[in-house]
Amino acid sequence: MYAVLRTHGFQYLVAKGDRIKIPALFGETGKPVEFEEILMLKDGDKTDFGRPLVKGIRVKGIVRKQGKSPKKIIFKFTRRENYRRKRGHRQDFTEVEITEIVT
């Protein structure tokens, strides 16, 4: 059984036991989390597509880790103008382990 869920503007294909990294979800490590925006559910030969969401389905998980992704460097320049700007960015993320798909 697997499902496609939507959170923070991204879609994830998940099954029981998967670990996904999503943009910063504010919660403590070890706390349970629920996703209710389910777009599709596949259970054996049966497939349910939502229009836009599948009703009555929830995906449960546990927050395993909070952190920051590796640094991305943003470098802007204009040639022959002595214009250079260097900036770095580290995106916060939350790692969630999927424990159950509740129908």
Stockholm file with secondary structure:
# STOCKHOLM 1.0

chainA/1-103         MYAVLRTHGFQYLVAKGDRIKIPALFGETGKPVEFEEILMLKDGDKTDFGRPLVKGIRVKGIVRKQGKSPKKIIFKFTRRENYRRKRGHRQDFTEVEITEIVT
#=GR chainA/1-103 SS CEEEEEETTEEEEEETTCEEEEECCCCCTTCEEEECCEEEEEETTEEEECSSCCTTCEEEEEEEEEEECCCEEEEEEETTTTEEEEEEECCEEEEEEEEEEEC
#=GC SS_cons         CEEEEEETTEEEEEETTCEEEEECCCCCTTCEEEECCEEEEEETTEEEECSSCCTTCEEEEEEEEEEECCCEEEEEEETTTTEEEEEEECCEEEEEEEEEEEC
//
